[in-house]
């Protein structure tokens, strides 16, 4: 068996440290903005707004949900690893929704690193 000298030990050590400092893919999370056209909506009308999202690694899926005690509606889509999306949406409000009902509008965006970011806002049904 041959004994390795200190120079070869240092070389192995240097290579192992070099592997630790290799460039890695940077993790980032989506930046999501949910903008509603108005804070009040009439029964039978639609909640309107815009979803904007960006992510350096790529956006995969998005969903916008309007939820109340009386109804839940969704609109969703995918963005095959685009770095940004902007989409306008319309979510219907049932015509029997009582005035004063709060409707939570939530947008969730997921990127290709499985990070999901949610933003929410509220509208109120008016007569």
Helices and strands as residue ranges (DSSP letters): H 6-20, E 31-36, E 40-42, E 46-67, E 72-92, E 102-111, E 116-126
